[in-house]
């Protein structure tokens, strides 16, 4: 997945269109992310021992990954994400607009390093 926990994203679709916020959790199987303050719903809770007062609880629901776009920490613009491999085999996430390395995805594994001919 091209978006990680803690990334700042821009919401593209829905009632929170245009809002910038951080990703709090990721569900890779369903390809959904939970974003702070986005897609907030109210759950009505009956009185119980756990909730003696009852009432409404605010919850953030997940949003599809296709509805958010990463904001590059270097150029501060919404961008697509690409990947790049270093000569030693290290994999990086890369901003498609400014070509800056966002972070390291995985370190190199010596047995998989390609040697030039």
N, C-alpha and C positions, 0 to 999 in steps of 0.2 A: 504494500500500500504506500502511496506517495505522500500521505499526510500522517504525521506522528503526534503523539500526545504532547501538549505544551506548545504546539505551533500556533501562530496567529493566523486566522483565516478570515476571509470575506464571504458573507452569505450572499448567494446569487439569486435565490428563489424563495418566495414565501412572504409572509407578513413582516419578517425581519430582514428583508432585502436591503443590502448595502451596509449592514451592521458588521463591524470588525470585533472579533473576540477570540479567546483562546480555546483550544480543544482540551476537554477534560478527560474523555475516555474514547476508546475505539473498539468497535466490534468488527473484526476482520471477516468472520463468516458471513454476516449480513451486509458488509460494506457500508457501515453506518458510523457516524461520529456524534458525540455529544459535545455541544458548544455552550460555553457560559452565557446565560441570559437569552438563549435562542430557543424557540419552540417550547416555551413554558406553558404547561397546562396545569389545571387545578384538579386535584383528586379529592373527592368528598369522602370523609372518613367518619364512620359511626363511632359513638362513644364506646370505650372499652377500658380495660385496666391499663393497657399500653397507652391509649389516648383518652385520658379522662374527660377532656373538654370536647373532643370531636372537632368538626369543622372542615376547612379546606386546606389542603397541603399543596404548595407549589412544587412542581417537578419539571425538570428539563428532560425532554424526550429526544431521542436520536434523530439525526438528519442524514440523508443519503450523502455519500462522499461526493457524488457528482454535483451536488448543490452548493458546495463550498469550494473556494479557491485559496491556495496558500498565498500569504503576503511575505515577500522576500525580506529578510531582516536587513539586507544591505541596501537595496534600492527602494524599499518601502512601497512597492507596487504589487498588485495582484499578478501572479504569474503561474505558468505551468511548471511542472517539475520534471527534470530529466535525470539521468544517471550517467556517471563517468567513472572509468576505471583508470587508476594510476598505473605507472609502469611496474610497480611492485605488487599489483593486484588488489589494492585497496579500492573499495567502492564508495563513491560520494554521491549525495543528492546535489543537483545543480539547478540554479535559477536559469530559465530559458531566456530571460530578457537581458540580464547583466552578466551572465555566465559565471557568477560567483558560486563557490562551493558553500552549500548551506550547512551540511554536516557529514560525518562519516557514517555510512550504513553498515559496512562490515570491514574488518581488517583483512589483510592478505593471508592466504594460506599457501605456504611455500610449495606444496606439491602441485598447485594449480597455476603457478606463475608461468606465463608463456615466455619462451626465450626466442630472440630474434635470429633469423637464419641469414 
